[in-house]
Amino acid sequence: MRSVFKKAVVTAVAATAMISASSAVAEGERYILVSHAPDSDSWWNTIRNGLALAGEQMDVTVEYRNPPTGDLADMARIIEQAAASGPNGIITTLADPDVLSGPIRNAVDSGIDVIIINSGTPEQAREIGALMYVGQPEYDAGFAAGQRAAGDGISSFLCVNHYIAQPASTERCQGFADGLGVELGNQMIDSGQDPSEIQNRVMAYLNTNPDTDAVLTLGPTSADPTIMALQQMGLAGDLYFGTFDLGGDIVQAIRDGVIEWGIDQQPFLQAYLPVIVLANYHRFGVLPGNNINSGPGFVTADALDLVADLAGEYR
């Protein structure tokens, strides 16, 4: 009898949960993700895919918006427009707090729940009233990479910064220098985002500084032209080469022994998890107690197969 009663209670609870979940899903939440990425940066395709999958699984409406050229003033206006449209939540990067904090704080003050992803810090997210931060602490990731390179005997390097206007990019280079225990100085160059210009600037630096031990790039935008530069100079596989982030060319270069490692910040999680968190927060009032570090993780040639299959799509 007790077993039957227990089964009935469990069945009733499950049914109630299903009804509650169904009614919650019917609320039609809408979330907007705003990034700082220009249209030309293919790395953000993984962000888009993570966002779309989470929207499908949680049965919510999701939108991706970005400044086509990567202009941060344009991004600030996009955040303002997104807030004015009255979404249930905004997921956004904090590429430059000086430019973006105001519009984000205004969105929070208007009653919109915000999660910061990818750039910025947990502290900065808290200061502007965001619910939480999901991303990779960039300085810490750079520092870990520097320590790894120091253990491999590296003492000098070139950091190819393709997005120098974003403070997080410089944090990566600075962290790497500190991990090595050297001054950053002129070892970081502003490469711009044009592939041919990046290749030329890398070659010019290495010709002027032939004793450079290593190259650090900050993503496919700078890594892919750097691979070509090293190939043209006959240095591919001879010069120590590490990079942030992954992509098809990066994965192949790791497999070929041209790149030692890629730092995976798992951008899929940066877009996917905030949608899951926001939907459950709005439906059930539950919220993780801590920020979420999506990286860093080092991808090397000995653990490449699954990553290779998903690079540029979900990894």
CORGILIN-V855032 format. One record per residue. RES is the residue in one letter. PHI is phi in whole degrees, -180 to 180 (NA if undefined). PSI is psi in whole degrees, -180 to 180 (none if undefined). Layout:
RES_PHI_PSI + RES_PHI_PSI
This chain:
M_NA_-44 + R_-63_-39 + S_-64_-41 + V_-65_-43 + F_-62_-44 + K_-62_-41 + K_-65_-39 + A_-65_-41 + V_-63_-46 + V_-60_-43 + T_-63_-41 + A_-66_-43 + V_-62_-44 + A_-63_-41 + A_-65_-42 + T_-62_-42 + A_-62_-40 + M_-66_-40 + I_-65_-44 + S_-63_-44 + A_-64_-41 + S_-64_-42 + S_-69_-33 + A_-68_-44 + V_-61_-34 + A_-70_-8 + E_-68_-22 + G_71_50 + E_-62_149 + R_-132_127 + Y_-125_138 + I_-117_127 + L_-103_124 + V_-115_123 + S_-113_167 + H_-93_3 + A_-78_138 + P_-72_162 + D_-60_-27 + S_-76_-12 + D_-90_101 + S_-71_-17 + W_-56_-30 + W_-78_-2 + N_-61_-35 + T_-66_-39 + I_-60_-47 + R_-60_-43 + N_-67_-40 + G_-64_-40 + L_-63_-47 + A_-63_-42 + L_-66_-43 + A_-64_-40 + G_-61_-42 + E_-65_-46 + Q_-68_-35 + M_-93_-2 + D_56_50 + V_-125_164 + T_-90_130 + V_-126_146 + E_-135_143 + Y_-114_128 + R_-133_148 + N_-159_157 + P_-77_123 + P_-54_-35 + T_-100_0 + G_83_10 + D_-70_125 + L_-74_-30 + A_-64_-38 + D_-65_-40 + M_-62_-41 + A_-59_-41 + R_-67_-36 + I_-65_-40 + I_-63_-42 + E_-62_-43 + Q_-66_-40 + A_-63_-44 + A_-64_-39 + A_-65_-23 + S_-79_-5 + G_71_46 + P_-75_166 + N_-74_-27 + G_-159_155 + I_-123_132 + I_-112_122 + T_-147_154 + T_-82_159 + L_-123_66 + A_-63_-36 + D_-146_105 + P_-58_-33 + D_-61_-35 + V_-91_-35 + L_-105_-18 + S_-60_-42 + G_-59_-55 + P_-61_-37 + I_-69_-44 + R_-62_-37 + N_-63_-39 + A_-64_-44 + V_-62_-45 + D_-64_-25 + S_-83_-2 + G_102_9 + I_-91_130 + D_-77_134 + V_-125_138 + I_-122_130 + I_-91_135 + I_-130_159 + N_72_-58 + S_-127_165 + G_90_-172 + T_-135_163 + P_-57_-37 + E_-65_-44 + Q_-66_-37 + A_-62_-43 + R_-66_-39 + E_-62_-33 + I_-96_5 + G_88_15 + A_-70_155 + L_-66_-40 + M_-170_178 + Y_-125_135 + V_-127_113 + G_172_-168 + Q_-108_124 + P_-64_108 + E_-67_-43 + Y_-62_-45 + D_-61_-39 + A_-65_-44 + G_-63_-40 + F_-64_-44 + A_-62_-39 + A_-66_-40 + G_-64_-41 + Q_-64_-39 + R_-64_-45 + A_-66_-38 + A_-61_-40 + G_-65_-22 + D_-93_8 + G_91_14 + I_-85_139 + S_-133_-10 + S_-143_156 + F_-161_167 + L_-117_125 + C_-103_118 + V_-94_99 + N_-97_106 + H_-90_-2 + Y_-142_63 + I_-68_-17 + A_-71_-18 + Q_-94_118 + P_-55_-34 + A_-61_-31 + S_-65_-44 + T_-66_-34 + E_-61_-36 + R_-63_-47 + C_-65_-44 + Q_-65_-42 + G_-61_-40 + F_-63_-45 + A_-61_-44 + D_-66_-36 + G_-65_-33 + L_-78_-22 + G_81_32 + V_-129_166 + E_-77_143 + L_-70_-51 + G_50_-132 + N_-93_19 + Q_-80_-4 + M_-109_131 + I_-117_148 + D_-85_103 + S_-88_-16 + G_71_-173 + Q_-118_-1 + D_-78_123 + P_-54_-44 + S_-65_-40 + E_-67_-40 + I_-61_-48 + Q_-58_-44 + N_-66_-40 + R_-71_-36 + V_-64_-46 + M_-64_-40 + A_-65_-42 + Y_-64_-46 + L_-69_-31 + N_-68_-37 + T_-79_-28 + N_-125_71 + P_-68_-15 + D_-89_7 + T_-61_131 + D_-83_-33 + A_-150_162 + V_-124_136 + L_-121_125 + T_-113_162 + L_-110_14 + G_152_176 + P_-56_-34 + T_-58_-40 + S_-98_-27 + A_-69_-45 + D_-62_-47 + P_-67_-29 + T_-68_-37 + I_-57_-45 + M_-65_-38 + A_-63_-45 + L_-67_-36 + Q_-64_-43 + Q_-66_-32 + M_-88_-3 + G_75_23 + L_-107_-3 + A_-63_123 + G_91_-14 + D_-101_-35 + L_-91_132 + Y_-61_129 + F_-139_118 + G_-124_155 + T_-144_154 + F_-84_149 + D_69_171 + L_-127_165 + G_-177_171 + G_-58_-47 + D_-68_-36 + I_-65_-46 + V_-60_-43 + Q_-65_-38 + A_-67_-34 + I_-66_-44 + R_-62_-36 + D_-82_-6 + G_83_12 + V_-82_-39 + I_-109_132 + E_-72_-44 + W_-160_155 + G_-119_138 + I_-91_113 + D_-96_113 + Q_-91_4 + Q_54_66 + P_-61_-27 + F_-53_-46 + L_-66_-30 + Q_-66_-28 + A_-97_-37 + Y_-70_-51 + L_-64_-41 + P_-59_-35 + V_-66_-44 + I_-62_-46 + V_-63_-48 + L_-64_-44 + A_-62_-44 + N_-71_-32 + Y_-66_-43 + H_-75_-27 + R_-90_-38 + F_-126_-2 + G_72_22 + V_-104_143 + L_-150_132 + P_-56_145 + G_-81_-12 + N_-132_162 + N_-68_163 + I_-117_119 + N_-87_114 + S_-84_-12 + G_-159_-178 + P_-94_154 + G_-135_140 + F_-95_124 + V_-103_121 + T_-123_176 + A_-64_-24 + D_-83_0 + A_-142_56 + L_-111_-19 + D_-60_-54 + L_-64_-41 + V_-62_-42 + A_-61_-40 + D_-66_-29 + L_-110_0 + A_-60_133 + G_82_-4 + E_-118_-57 + Y_-127_-5 + R_-130_none
